[in-house]
Amino acid sequence: ENPDEAGRYSMDVEYGQYSVTLLVEGFPPSHAGTITVYEGSRPGTLNDFLGAMTEDDARPEALRRFELMVNEVARHAGASSQSA
C-alpha cells in the first residue's frame, strides 16, 4: 500500500504466515522477521506482529534441545542406511 504524508500505511491481509523484508534504496534487503496472522488476530501494527509470541517461543528450551537431538539421530540413521 502507499504510505501517507507521515509514512503510515495500512493493509488487509489474509490469514497465514508472512516473511517481512525491509527494502531501503541503496542497501541490500534485510529480513525483519516472520509474522503469523491468525483468524482471531486483532488489528495491530507490523511491530506488534513482529514482536508477538509464537508456539516456538512458548516451547521450553529442554524440549527444543530434545527435538534437535531426535532430528540429528534420524539424520545419522538415514545416512547409515544409505551407506550400507
C-alpha positions in Angstrom: 0.0 0.0 0.0 1.1 3.6 -0.5 2.1 5.5 2.7 0.5 8.8 3.7 2.5 12.0 4.2 3.7 10.8 7.6 4.9 7.4 6.2 2.0 5.5 7.7 0.2 2.8 5.8 -2.3 0.0 6.4 -3.3 -3.1 4.6 -5.7 -6.0 5.0 -4.1 -9.4 4.7 -5.4 -13.0 4.6 -4.7 -15.4 7.5 -1.3 -17.0 7.2 2.4 -16.7 7.7 4.4 -13.8 6.1 8.1 -13.1 5.7 8.8 -9.4 6.2 11.7 -7.9 4.3 13.0 -4.3 4.8 13.8 -2.7 1.4 15.8 0.6 1.6 17.1 2.1 -1.6 20.9 1.7 -1.7 21.0 -1.1 0.8 20.6 -4.9 0.4 17.3 -6.4 1.5 17.1 -7.3 5.2 14.9 -9.9 6.7 12.9 -8.2 9.5 11.2 -11.4 10.7 8.2 -13.7 10.1 4.7 -12.8 11.2 1.7 -15.0 11.6 -1.9 -13.7 11.1 -4.5 -16.0 12.7 -8.2 -16.0 12.2 -8.6 -14.4 15.6 -5.8 -11.9 15.3 -6.7 -8.4 16.4 -5.6 -5.5 14.2 -2.2 -4.2 15.1 1.0 -2.6 13.8 3.7 -4.5 12.0 5.8 -4.2 15.1 3.0 -5.7 17.2 3.0 -8.8 14.9 6.8 -9.0 14.7 7.1 -9.0 18.5 4.2 -11.4 19.1 5.0 -14.7 20.8 4.8 -17.8 18.7 4.4 -21.5 19.6 8.2 -21.8 19.3 8.6 -19.1 21.9 6.5 -21.0 24.4 8.3 -24.3 23.9 10.7 -25.0 26.8 14.4 -24.9 25.9 14.9 -28.6 27.1 12.2 -29.8 24.7 13.7 -27.8 21.9 17.1 -29.4 22.5 15.5 -32.9 22.7 13.8 -32.3 19.3 17.2 -31.2 17.9 18.8 -34.4 19.2 16.0 -36.6 17.7 16.4 -34.9 14.3 20.2 -35.4 14.5 19.8 -39.1 15.3 17.3 -39.6 12.5 19.7 -37.8 10.1 22.6 -40.1 11.1 20.3 -43.2 10.8 19.3 -42.2 7.3 23.0 -41.7 6.3 24.0 -45.0 7.8 21.3 -46.9 5.9 22.3 -45.3 2.7 26.0 -46.3 3.1 25.1 -49.9 4.0 
